[in-house]
Amino acid sequence: MKAAILAVGSELLTSAKTDTNSLFITDVLNGIGIDVVFKGIVGDDRAELTVQFLQAFERMDLVVLTGGLGPTDDDVTREAVSDALGLPLQEDASVLAAIEERFAKRGWEMPAVNRRQAQVPRGAVVLANGNGTAPGLWIEHNHKGVALLPGPPREMRPMLQALAEERLARRADGVRIHRRVLKIAGRAESRVEERVQPIYSTWLRQTPPIDTTILAAPGQIELHLTTRDRDAARAAAMLDAAIAQLETAIGDDIFSRDGKRLEAVLGEMLLERGWRIAIAESCTGGLTTSRLTDIPGSSAYVELGVVVYSNAAKTALCGVPEELIAAHGAVSEPVAVALAEGIRARAGVEAGIGITGIAGPGGGSEQKPVGTVCIAASLASRSEPHVRTFRFVGGREMIKTFASLAALDMTRRLLLERGTDVDWNVMRG
């Protein structure tokens, strides 16, 4: 089955409100084997919504609309679908009674405007709403399905889940979507494509085929592998085999095979060793520590994080010699090493990270342009710290993002005790 989602509401066409319902709807539909191939946002315009709905209905097996079922004049979803399908609206006495009862339980009289919510297209099935006044609607027309769901997430979500279990799962005919997500660090999108395209291009000739999507996100590349099958065990085996092929081609660049974030993966590695980590950051302003501590339970391995923006702070908090800064500059590999070793020694931990750089937009020079970042990692398992100088591109926020992720990935690779030769400098996100 193929589905379209239409989020209804003029507020969703402004910067003040974001459509999150379609993400939840997609997850539920994918979970029962229904492919979402189109999403759209339509304002509170009855004529425009009618046109957009008809276009989706003609092409899809299922159309899900969310929003526009309230009692006011700008709630036009019922009317638009009624117009499009030629199904006249009729007042449903049981729906009206339920709305009146909901108000009565609160000691209120139902406003007359709420009577609109009892209007039901002919032949539609009413979907109960335990969390609001707007009932949902299910329509089967010309062997296709249409679901009208309320906009507030607390009302929409339980209604959709019940609809999926009671009606939609049967229409999906047992085929399920099976997906894996690989996350890759330290490689540009084009480099990843060069290595994996000859592999994933052969998967389309398999039965069932595996579709592959490559996505660039800030600081990482994602590979989404998707197949459709009634047999979950067979699908899992095929995806496992596909991932094994990719691991041969990409190796340690893959940091996650189950969707985990880089900071969560590094945290698990530290936890497995019983290690703790401390971080001294200059240009990243605490972002690296923040990423690590975003993970629940990170107190088990994060000991200390300091922001040493000034040279005096680098000396006072991490023991970086003043003469070292004077000789090499604050943004230099020797200072990054001193930060990593100094914070590790002062915290009494097994892993230390030092980051110093120029995030911009000012402060750069010909020798050290904006985007120059020196990162060092000091580990108890290594006799010498590892240090690199990076040249990141982009604005201040992007440079800080890349620097923090590069520091985490460098530490991850060192803990693997394998190569650290990556091309972070060409990452664009």
Sequence and secondary structure as in RCSB ss.txt:
>XXXX:A:sequence
MKAAILAVGSELLTSAKTDTNSLFITDVLNGIGIDVVFKGIVGDDRAELTVQFLQAFERMDLVVLTGGLGPTDDD
VTREAVSDALGLPLQEDASVLAAIEERFAKRGWEMPAVNRRQAQVPRGAVVLANGNGTAPGLWIEHNHKGVALLP
GPPREMRPMLQALAEERLARRADGVRIHRRVLKIAGRAESRVEERVQPIYSTWLRQTPPIDTTILAAPGQIELHL
TTRDRDAARAAAMLDAAIAQLETAIGDDIFSRDGKRLEAVLGEMLLERGWRIAIAESCTGGLTTSRLTDIPGSSA
YVELGVVVYSNAAKTALCGVPEELIAAHGAVSEPVAVALAEGIRARAGVEAGIGITGIAGPGGGSEQKPVGTVCI
AASLASRSEPHVRTFRFVGGREMIKTFASLAALDMTRRLLLERGTDVDWNVMRG
>XXXX:A:secstr
 EEEEEEE GGGGSTT    HHHHHHHHHHHTT EEEEEEEE S HHHHHHHHHHHHHH SEEEEES  SSSTT 
 HHHHHHHHHT  EEE HHHHHHHHHHHHHTT    GGGGGGGEEETT EEE  TTSS  EEEEEETTEEEEEE 
SSHHHHHHHHHHHIIIIIHHHTTT EEEEEEEEE S  HHHHHHHHHHHHGGGGGSSS  EEEEEEETTEEEEEE
EEEES HHHHHHHHHHHHHHHHHHHGGGEEESSS  HHHHHHHHHHHHT  EEEEESTTTTHHHHHHHTSTTGGG
TEEEEEE  SHHHHHHHH   HHHHHHH SSSHHHHHHHHHHHHHHHT SEEEEEEE  SSS   SSS TTEEEE
EEEETT SS EEEEEE  S HHHHHHHHHHHHHHHHHHHHHTS     GGG   
